[in-house]
Every structure is written in structure tokens, then in C-alpha cells.
Amino acid sequence: MREVEVLVVGAGTVGLTTALFLARHGVGAVVVERHPGLSRHPRAFAVNGRSAELFREAGVESALVEASARLASSQGVLTVTTLAAADESSAVRVGVTADLRVEADRISPALLGTCPQNLIDPVLLAAARDQGATVHFGVELQSLRQDESGVVAELHDRSTGERQEVRAQYLVAADGAASTVRKLLEIPTTGPGELGGHMINVLFRADLAEVVGDLEFAMCTIENPESSGILIPVDNVDRWIFHIPYSTKDGTKPSDFPHDRCRELVVAAIGSSDVDVEVLGVLPWQSTAVTATRFSEGRVHLVGDAAHVVPPTGGFGLNTGLADAHNLAWKLAAVLSGQAGPALLDTYESERLPIALSTMDQAVLRGHHRELHWDLSPARAADRAAVGMEHLFVTAFGYQYRSTAVLDPRPTSPSTEHVEQVLDGSPGTRVPHVRLLKNGQAISTVDLSAGAFTLLTGPEGAAWATAAKTVATHSDLFIQTCVIGPTGDAQDPDATWPTTSGVGTHGALLTRPDGFVAWRTPTSSPTPEHTLSQVIDHLLHRQPQTTTT
């Protein structure tokens, strides 16, 4: 029987991201995907700033920026009667503003924006394989069983009919909303479920350059008696998606939308019969909100849509799945290497399940209050608060982990509107973004903290850095260190780091490999080595959990 460290079921965006991060942490990952190749349907488009940071860490940011370059100028939402009849003066436009981009630049070094999954997946596949991951297409998981030391998966090669068993130390289910793994484990879901509207996703080819002209958009709502729906650019040239709503109350079903009918509806939405339209694919879908009641079962862990299905408003679904992969990968690597106790993996569910539930709720709220979702101006802050809606950046960046892999997390968030108040260096939050100079090069604290345990100190915190190096040697753990100050390893031109991070002049904070603050102190210590040793043992579950300050 073949043995592997981690078997990932599903080679969609989240499955490939899981494999890529596992491989970057030195874990042998094998991915199996039931389909014969990558999906050509764009599916999700929105890549939020936090996900852009993950792709930056994984070394694929530049490739994705290049792949999505044609969509870089596609911003905002239009409402028109037909595409051909619209111009900027007649279209109703809402969405991203210059002020929002300035705010994003203050909180993150990365901002990818729009990049459909059909462009993301080939980049991730190449990167994962380059890092040592193995990916097999046309291979389907049939069954699984597990014991205290591993998981045995029965796999079926759909092209040859061959069946084989593979034993993995851990299995990651990234096999989508209809997850076979989740069903085999009999893990139920919770949430509102189906939210109403049924849609037909039509992928088509048409040269709309002359029709669109300068009227670029991320989403265009078309409303006319012959055809209504939502048009989304895939490459801003000749590939587009048209989402057609329909109701099942009158007996309408997906089979009522053959390619010919879809083409007619697309032409009517465009408003010009002179455009040659070729339908490339048709997929039915429905807005759904459900979350698995458990993300982990023994040595099996659910990620992405297998763990949670998030409604599309807000673009949170894919991004939440990418954060799952990032959170889980470093923990699996730490346990497999023997650096952490197995109980560290319990924190995957305790951290990610509450975030998935909260994100699902935020997406549902946005579906009910779309005008608040699209109008992110401060003038609507009170209206958002009245319905319980967070600012978009708080949902994307400002989620907080509270688990035994974080020391002394605060019990509640200080703001649902101002993400910079949330990202203040508190344990359980993503390290605050401060622009530094290191060896004459500009670098963000977010980049400094990526991929490994990292100790960042105040200007007079050198004793903490020295202690961290000693602890790293004694504990066989790689810990990066950086004293931030005028004479430190990195310079802080605006002198904002001590206040922004809460470490003050003599303190320090420790980030986990996922860039989240695990521990922070604003002061020095007479025994820094002892303190840090206790912190590391606690975070990695090497001993019974106690609180260390």
C-alpha cells in the first residue's frame, strides 16, 4: 500500500493552495481530483487583500497579477438596460472608490483584486508541482477509513478503472460543496441553506471591445424585458460570464437552458445582433449558506466549500477557503515534523469554524442590504452598524483567532467599522502592516512575518531577539527575528511601529507562520529566554496548556 504524508482530495483553488503551502513547509502532499483537468469556468472572481498576501507569500503574486492584468481596470458595478445602449452618463455606477484603495494601501502591502479561478488554478498547479507536490487528475476517492495513526483512502482511476488504497497520515478534504468526504464522515451542516434565486452561469466567447468601449466594470446588471441577468468580464476581451436568473415555481429547470437559448438571452442582453456569440459552457447554481458543524474528524480536515458554502455577495467564499488552507498547512507541517504536539491540530477547527460562521452571516446580510455592501463610505457606517454589518475590510482582514494557539486573545473586537483599530498587534490578529526599510529595501512587517515563527521587537528590544535565537536553537525550531528601530535590523521611517503594534520601545510580539500574532508583551523581561520558551511550548502544545504573560 502506498503511503503519503498528506492526501488532499480536490484540485480546485483551495485544494491546490493547500498542497502548495504544505509543500513550502516541506510536507509531501499528494492531490487527487476526480475531473480530468482544471475547470475552465471562472467561478469566483474576487481575491481580497488578505488572500493577495497569501499568494504573495507563496511566490505566485506576480504571476497572478500578470494573468489578470486585463481585469485590473474593471471596477465597480453598473446597471443598464442593454450593454450596447449604455454609456457612462446613463449607467448607474457604484462600487470601489479611490478612497477605498488608499485605505487598502494603509493596511496591506498586497492588493490583487479581480482574478477568476480559471486563471488562478494553472498558476497554483505549476507552483505546487514545482515545490514538490504531486497532483493526479481523473482519480476519485471512493471510501475512507481511519485509525489512530492514519487514514486509508480507496481511490478509483476513472480512465483505467484501476482501484488502489493509499494510506496517509492526514487527509484534507477540498472536494467542494457536495463533498464526498464530508458525507462519508456523516458531518452535518448548519445555516440558512438555499437562499432562493436559481441561476444559470453561461460562459461565452464574444468580442465586446467596441460595445463596452470605455465602460469597464467588475459587474454589470442588465435589466430589460427580453433578458435580465448579471454580466461579468472574464478577460475583458472576448470571454464573459452571464448569470441568468430563473424560478423553479413555474416548473423551470436547468435543462430548459440549452446552448441555443442561452445564446439568445446573451444576445438580447448585449443589445446587438451583430456580435458573434459562442456559448462555451453552462452551469446551474444557487446561492446557498451552510457550514459544516465540524471541520475536523480524527485525522481528516475539511477546507473550502467542503467546510462552508458562502453566498456570493461580498466575494467571501473563495477567500475564506484560502484562509482555511493557510491556517491548516503550517499546523500539519509542525505536527508531522515533531515540532508540535497533535493537539495543535485541534485549533484548526476552533479557529476557522467561528470565522466561517461569522463570514457566512456577513455574506447573508450583504445579500439583504446590497446598497450598504456597495456603499462603503463613512456616511453609511451607522446604517451598517444598525443591521450588524461589518465594514468589508474588517471581514476580510480583521477576523481574530481565539484558541490555545494564541496567548491572551482579547474577548471581543474593538470595531466592526475601522480595521486599523482591529489590526493593532493584539494576539489572534494578523500582524499590523507597517512599511519598513531593511538593507535599504522597502518591506512590510506582513512580509517579514510570512511563513515562519517571527519575533518582531521595539527599538530597544534586542534582548528579546537574542533570547529568541537561543530558544530556537534549544527547541529545534526556526524563529526569525527583527529588531525594528533606528539602529535595528529594520528601520521604521515614520516611527509608527511601537504604537501601531503595541510593543512599545522595549517589548516584542511573536507571529505564527500564518502571520497572526501569537503572543505580545509591551515590556522587557529579566528572564526573556524562560518566557519565550514557555510561550513556544504553549503555542505548539508541547505540554499541558498554561497561560504565560
C-alpha positions as a printed Julia matrix, in Angstrom:
549×3 Matrix{Float64}:
   0.0    0.0     0.0
   1.33   3.41   -0.97
   1.97   5.72    1.98
   1.94   9.53    1.89
   2.12  12.27    4.49
  -0.97  14.23    3.44
  -3.6   13.3     0.87
  -5.58  16.28   -0.45
  -8.9   15.39   -2.08
  -9.81  18.01   -4.68
  -7.65  20.1    -7.02
  -9.72  23.25   -7.09
  -8.23  26.55   -5.98
  -8.35  25.72   -2.26
  -7.02  22.18   -2.7
  -4.1   23.4    -4.81
  -3.39  26.19   -2.32
  -3.35  23.63    0.49
  -0.87  21.48   -1.43
   1.3   24.49   -2.27
   1.59  25.67    1.33
   2.17  22.13    2.59
   4.95  21.69    0.05
   6.51  25.02    1.02
   6.58  23.78    4.61
   8.36  20.61    3.49
   5.37  18.26    3.63
   4.87  15.62    0.95
   1.38  16.34   -0.39
  -0.49  14.2    -2.92
  -3.62  15.68   -4.54
  -6.33  13.66   -6.29
  -9.04  15.25   -8.43
 -11.99  13.37   -9.92
 -12.22  15.58  -13.01
  -9.8   15.07  -15.92
  -8.29  18.53  -15.59
  -8.69  22.02  -14.19
 -12.07  23.7   -14.53
 -12.34  26.22  -17.35
 -15.24  28.0   -15.65
 -14.13  31.18  -13.84
 -16.36  30.56  -10.78
 -15.25  33.1    -8.14
 -13.53  36.33   -9.18
 -12.78  38.36   -6.06
  -9.37  37.99   -4.44
  -9.35  40.13   -1.32
  -6.28  41.78    0.14
  -5.64  39.06    2.7
  -5.71  36.35    0.02
  -3.38  38.5    -2.09
  -0.98  38.44    0.87
  -1.15  34.64    0.93
  -0.38  34.43   -2.79
   2.46  36.89   -2.21
   3.89  34.61    0.48
   3.51  31.6    -1.83
   5.56  33.31   -4.53
   2.77  33.49   -7.11
   1.62  37.1    -6.71
   3.43  38.44   -9.78
   2.19  35.58  -11.97
  -1.41  36.23  -10.9
  -1.08  39.98  -11.41
   0.15  39.28  -14.93
  -2.59  36.72  -15.59
  -5.32  39.13  -14.51
  -3.82  42.31  -15.99
  -6.71  42.77  -18.42
  -9.11  42.98  -15.47
  -7.09  45.49  -13.45
  -9.2   48.44  -14.61
 -12.52  46.64  -14.14
 -14.02  48.26  -11.06
 -17.47  48.96   -9.75
 -20.97  47.85  -10.68
 -23.17  49.14  -13.49
 -26.92  48.86  -14.04
 -28.07  49.21  -17.66
 -30.9   48.13  -19.96
 -28.58  46.65  -22.58
 -24.84  46.77  -22.92
 -24.97  48.33  -26.39
 -27.3   51.14  -25.33
 -25.33  52.11  -22.24
 -22.84  54.9   -21.75
 -21.24  56.33  -18.63
 -23.85  59.09  -18.4
 -26.81  56.7   -18.5
 -25.37  53.85  -16.42
 -25.84  53.71  -12.67
 -22.4   53.02  -11.15
 -21.49  52.05   -7.59
 -18.5   50.33   -6.02
 -14.79  50.79   -5.43
 -13.6   54.35   -4.87
 -10.19  55.97   -4.8
 -10.55  56.48   -1.03
 -11.07  52.74   -0.59
  -7.85  51.98   -2.45
  -5.97  54.43   -0.23
  -7.36  52.69    2.85
  -6.37  49.3     1.46
  -2.83  50.54    0.93
  -2.64  51.55    4.59
  -3.46  48.07    5.85
  -1.79  45.72    3.36
   1.22  45.51    1.05
  -0.77  43.44   -1.46
  -3.93  44.11   -3.43
  -4.63  41.74   -6.33
  -8.33  42.48   -6.79
 -10.11  40.62   -9.58
  -8.68  37.32  -10.78
 -11.02  34.49  -11.82
 -10.3   30.99  -10.62
  -9.67  29.65  -14.12
  -6.64  31.97  -14.24
  -5.55  31.26  -10.66
  -5.61  27.47  -10.84
  -2.97  26.91  -13.57
  -0.56  29.16  -11.67
  -1.16  27.28   -8.42
  -0.86  23.89  -10.12
   2.52  24.77  -11.62
   3.77  26.25   -8.34
   2.61  23.28   -6.25
   4.3   20.8    -8.57
   7.43  22.94   -8.65
   7.55  22.8    -4.84
   7.25  19.01   -4.86
   3.52  18.31   -4.58
   2.04  15.52   -6.72
  -1.31  16.11   -8.45
  -3.35  13.35  -10.14
  -6.39  14.15  -12.28
  -9.17  11.69  -13.09
  -8.76   9.98   -9.71
 -11.78   9.79   -7.41
 -12.0    8.97   -3.73
 -14.46   6.11   -3.17
 -14.2    5.42    0.54
 -12.03   6.02    3.58
 -11.36   4.59    6.99
  -9.08   5.85    9.7
  -7.35   4.73   12.87
  -5.13   6.39   15.44
  -2.14   6.62   13.1
  -3.59   7.41    9.69
  -6.29   7.38    7.03
  -6.73   4.74    4.33
  -8.38   6.08    1.18
  -9.71   3.9    -1.63
  -9.04   5.65   -4.94
 -10.52   4.95   -8.36
  -8.76   5.93  -11.58
 -11.68   6.92  -13.8
  -9.79   6.44  -17.06
  -8.3    2.99  -16.41
 -10.76   1.63  -13.86
  -7.86   0.76  -11.54
  -8.52   0.87   -7.81
  -5.9    1.25   -5.13
  -5.6    2.06   -1.46
  -3.39   4.87   -0.2
  -2.5    5.39    3.44
  -1.99   8.99    4.55
  -1.05  10.34    7.93
  -3.66  13.05    7.36
  -6.35  13.72    4.77
  -7.57  17.17    3.71
 -11.0   17.35    2.08
 -11.11  20.12   -0.51
 -13.72  18.4    -2.64
 -16.33  21.12   -2.83
 -19.84  21.86   -1.63
 -21.06  18.33   -2.34
 -18.02  16.9    -0.52
 -17.81  13.12   -0.69
 -15.51  13.14    2.32
 -17.92  15.16    4.46
 -20.75  12.77    3.54
 -18.66   9.68    4.28
 -17.86  11.1     7.72
 -21.55  11.98    8.21
 -20.73  15.53    9.25
 -23.93  17.61    9.15
 -24.19  21.24    8.09
 -25.91  24.21    9.66
 -27.11  27.54    8.31
 -29.93  29.09    6.29
 -29.37  26.69    3.38
 -30.7   27.64   -0.05
 -31.39  31.35   -0.21
 -33.81  31.49   -3.09
 -32.7   32.57   -6.51
 -31.6   29.95   -9.03
 -29.09  30.97  -11.68
 -27.64  29.68  -14.93
 -23.96  30.51  -15.36
 -23.23  30.96  -19.07
 -19.58  31.13  -20.13
 -19.38  32.58  -23.62
 -16.95  33.98  -26.16
 -17.73  37.29  -27.88
 -15.65  40.27  -28.93
 -17.32  43.06  -26.96
 -14.48  45.58  -27.21
 -16.46  48.03  -29.36
 -19.66  47.53  -27.38
 -18.03  48.07  -23.99
 -15.62  50.8   -25.09
 -14.52  52.75  -22.02
 -17.43  51.46  -19.96
 -15.39  48.97  -17.95
 -16.88  47.26  -14.91
 -16.46  44.36  -12.5
 -20.16  43.54  -12.73
 -22.96  44.79  -14.96
 -26.61  44.23  -14.06
 -28.74  44.14  -17.21
 -32.49  44.64  -16.96
 -34.78  44.53  -19.99
 -37.98  42.63  -20.91
 -36.18  40.13  -23.16
 -33.19  39.27  -20.99
 -32.07  40.16  -17.49
 -29.02  38.99  -15.59
 -25.51  39.82  -14.46
 -22.61  40.19  -16.91
 -19.05  39.73  -15.65
 -15.83  40.08  -17.68
 -13.52  37.07  -17.6
 -10.68  38.66  -19.56
 -12.22  41.99  -20.67
 -11.74  40.99  -24.3
 -13.69  38.02  -25.59
 -14.59  35.84  -22.6
 -17.53  36.71  -20.38
 -19.96  35.21  -17.88
 -23.7   35.92  -17.95
 -25.69  34.84  -14.89
 -29.33  34.27  -15.83
 -31.9   34.1   -13.0
 -34.85  31.74  -13.16
 -37.6   30.5   -10.87
 -38.48  26.88  -10.18
 -42.01  27.85   -9.1
 -43.23  27.74  -12.71
 -41.51  24.41  -13.33
 -38.39  25.88  -14.98
 -35.32  23.68  -14.63
 -31.67  23.81  -15.79
 -32.39  21.59  -18.79
 -34.62  24.39  -20.12
 -31.44  26.35  -20.9
 -29.72  24.6   -23.82
 -26.86  26.43  -25.52
 -29.11  27.91  -28.22
 -31.46  29.51  -25.72
 -28.56  30.79  -23.63
 -27.06  32.36  -26.74
 -30.35  34.14  -27.5
 -30.51  35.53  -23.96
 -26.9   36.71  -24.12
 -27.5   38.48  -27.45
 -30.61  40.18  -26.04
 -28.64  41.34  -23.0
 -25.86  42.73  -25.19
 -28.47  44.5   -27.3
 -26.81  43.91  -30.66
 -27.34  41.06  -33.11
 -24.12  42.0   -34.91
 -21.99  40.39  -32.19
 -20.99  36.77  -32.76
 -21.65  34.84  -29.53
 -20.35  31.32  -28.86
 -21.55  29.58  -25.7
 -18.67  27.62  -24.17
 -20.35  26.14  -21.12
 -23.45  26.25  -18.94
 -23.59  25.59  -15.19
 -26.63  25.87  -12.9
 -26.11  27.2    -9.38
 -27.99  28.58   -6.4
 -26.99  30.95   -3.63
 -26.5   28.84   -0.51
 -25.31  29.44    3.04
 -24.25  26.4     5.06
 -21.34  25.49    7.32
 -20.21  22.07    8.49
 -20.76  21.57   12.2
 -17.26  20.08   12.46
 -14.18  20.91   10.41
 -12.14  18.01   11.75
 -12.88  14.35   12.34
  -9.91  12.39   13.63
  -7.16  12.8    11.05
  -9.43  14.3     8.4
  -9.87  18.06    7.99
 -12.33  19.96    5.79
 -11.36  23.12    3.9
 -13.07  25.46    1.44
 -16.55  24.63    0.18
 -16.33  21.2     1.79
 -16.38  23.05    5.12
 -18.58  26.05    4.28
 -20.61  27.38    1.37
 -20.85  31.17    1.47
 -23.29  33.27   -0.61
 -21.6   35.28   -3.38
 -22.31  38.82   -2.17
 -19.05  40.15   -0.79
 -16.87  37.61   -2.59
 -16.01  35.87    0.69
 -16.35  32.22   -0.32
 -13.06  31.55   -2.09
 -11.14  33.85    0.24
 -12.43  32.06    3.33
 -11.31  28.75    1.84
  -7.83  30.09    1.1
  -7.52  31.19    4.73
  -8.52  27.66    5.79
  -5.7   26.19    3.72
  -3.16  28.65    5.08
  -4.19  28.05    8.69
  -4.13  24.28    8.4
  -0.93  23.82    6.38
   1.56  25.16    8.93
  -0.1   23.2    11.73
   0.05  19.93    9.8
   3.7   20.64    9.0
   4.54  21.38   12.64
   2.89  18.18   13.87
   4.35  15.98   11.12
   7.86  17.3    11.82
   7.51  16.58   15.52
   7.87  20.25   16.45
   4.31  20.42   17.78
   2.02  18.11   19.67
  -1.0   16.62   17.85
  -3.34  18.82   19.9
  -2.21  21.8    17.81
  -4.44  20.46   15.03
  -7.48  20.86   17.29
  -7.02  24.6    16.91
  -7.76  24.4    13.19
 -11.45  23.86   13.89
 -11.58  26.11   16.95
 -10.11  28.97   14.91
 -11.65  28.52   11.47
 -15.19  27.33   12.3
 -16.2   30.55   14.14
 -14.74  32.63   11.3
 -16.69  30.64    8.71
 -19.94  31.11   10.62
 -19.34  34.83   11.03
 -18.37  35.25    7.38
 -21.45  33.34    6.25
 -23.62  35.67    8.35
 -21.93  38.73    6.86
 -22.5   37.45    3.32
 -26.18  36.81    4.05
 -26.53  40.32    5.5
 -24.98  41.8     2.37
 -27.45  39.92    0.23
 -30.29  41.53    2.19
 -28.7   45.0     2.19
 -26.85  45.27   -1.11
 -26.86  49.07   -1.07
 -24.82  49.02    2.14
 -22.45  46.43    0.75
 -21.63  48.55   -2.28
 -21.56  51.9    -0.49
 -18.56  51.65    1.83
 -18.46  55.36    2.63
 -18.16  56.5     6.27
 -21.55  58.16    5.85
 -23.18  54.72    5.91
 -21.31  53.45    8.97
 -24.29  53.94   11.29
 -26.56  52.14    8.83
 -24.16  49.2     8.68
 -23.97  49.06   12.46
 -27.75  49.11   12.73
 -28.08  45.87   10.76
 -24.94  44.22   12.17
 -22.84  44.57    9.01
 -19.07  44.87    9.29
 -17.03  47.05    7.01
 -15.75  44.95    4.12
 -12.13  45.26    5.29
 -12.98  44.1     8.81
 -14.46  40.89    7.42
 -11.56  40.38    5.0
  -8.64  41.3     7.28
  -9.94  41.8    10.8
 -11.05  38.35   11.89
  -9.49  37.2    15.14
  -8.47  33.76   16.37
  -9.2   32.68   19.92
  -7.67  29.3    20.69
  -4.91  27.58   22.61
  -2.55  28.52   19.76
  -2.88  32.16   20.85
  -1.87  33.59   24.22
  -4.3   36.01   25.87
  -6.51  36.95   22.91
  -8.92  39.77   23.62
 -12.52  38.58   24.08
 -14.15  40.97   21.59
 -13.16  43.07   18.61
 -12.74  46.82   19.23
 -14.5   47.82   16.0
 -16.71  46.49   13.23
 -16.01  49.55   11.08
 -12.33  50.51   11.39
  -9.97  47.68   10.53
  -6.86  49.56   11.67
  -8.27  49.55   15.19
  -8.59  45.78   14.95
  -5.14  45.12   13.49
  -3.29  46.66   16.43
  -0.9   43.82   17.25
  -3.3   42.07   19.62
  -2.78  38.31   19.9
  -5.02  36.47   17.47
  -4.98  39.16   14.78
  -2.93  39.47   11.61
   0.27  41.39   12.29
  -0.24  45.1    11.53
   1.16  46.38    8.24
   3.98  48.88    8.76
   6.32  49.86    5.95
   9.97  49.43    6.89
  13.4   49.66    5.33
  15.65  46.62    5.6
  19.06  46.63    3.96
  17.92  49.67    2.02
  14.87  47.88    0.59
  11.22  48.64    1.38
   9.45  45.78    3.15
   6.25  45.32    5.12
   6.0   43.73    8.54
   3.44  41.44    6.89
   6.16  40.16    4.54
   8.66  39.84    7.38
   6.23  37.59    9.26
   5.29  35.28    6.42
   5.94  31.55    6.53
   7.76  31.09    9.84
   7.63  31.97   13.51
   8.86  35.55   13.67
   9.77  37.75   16.64
   9.44  41.48   15.97
  10.62  43.88   18.67
  10.57  47.54   19.53
  13.68  49.74   19.1
  15.13  48.66   22.45
  14.03  45.04   22.26
  17.32  43.41   21.26
  17.3   41.23   24.39
  14.12  39.57   23.15
  15.71  38.86   19.75
  18.81  37.36   21.37
  16.64  35.19   23.61
  14.58  34.02   20.62
  17.69  32.82   18.82
  18.75  30.83   21.88
  15.3   29.31   22.32
  15.18  28.41   18.62
  18.44  26.5    18.92
  17.4   24.64   22.06
  13.92  23.79   20.75
  14.98  22.86   17.2
  12.59  25.47   15.81
  13.32  28.12   13.2
  12.44  31.58   14.55
  13.09  34.7    12.51
  13.94  37.84   14.49
  13.9   41.52   13.63
  14.63  44.47   15.89
  12.72  47.42   14.42
  14.25  50.8    15.15
  16.88  53.35   14.07
  19.8   51.02   14.83
  17.94  47.73   14.47
  17.68  45.11   11.74
  14.98  47.18   10.01
  14.25  50.88   10.17
  10.84  52.43   10.74
  10.96  55.76    8.85
   7.7   57.04   10.31
   8.4   55.68   13.82
   4.92  54.13   13.96
   5.79  50.51   14.76
   5.94  50.75   18.59
   2.47  52.32   18.79
   0.81  50.5    15.9
   1.91  47.09   17.17
   1.54  47.78   20.88
   5.06  46.54   21.68
   6.3   49.95   22.78
  10.02  50.61   22.98
  11.21  47.52   24.87
   8.57  44.91   24.01
   8.09  42.29   21.32
   5.5   40.18   19.59
   5.71  36.69   18.14
   3.85  35.8    14.97
   2.95  32.3    13.85
   3.84  31.01   10.36
   0.45  32.26    9.14
   1.33  35.84   10.1
  -1.05  36.02   13.07
   0.19  37.4    16.37
   0.51  34.56   18.86
   1.9   36.49   21.82
   2.81  40.07   22.71
   4.46  41.96   25.54
   4.96  45.74   25.78
   7.87  45.42   28.2
  11.25  43.8    28.67
  11.77  40.78   30.93
  14.51  39.81   33.39
  14.26  36.24   32.02
  13.4   36.56   28.31
  14.65  33.07   27.39
  12.49  31.41   30.02
   9.45  33.45   28.99
   9.84  32.7    25.28
  10.49  29.02   25.95
   7.2   28.8    27.85
   5.42  30.7    25.08
   6.7   28.34   22.37
   5.84  25.22   24.39
   2.34  26.56   24.94
   1.72  27.55   21.33
   2.98  24.25   19.95
   1.14  22.18   22.55
   4.29  20.55   23.82
   2.99  20.48   27.38
  -0.27  21.0    29.31
  -1.67  24.42   28.43
  -0.98  27.24   30.88
  -1.23  30.97   30.42
   2.09  32.76   30.0
   2.38  36.53   30.16
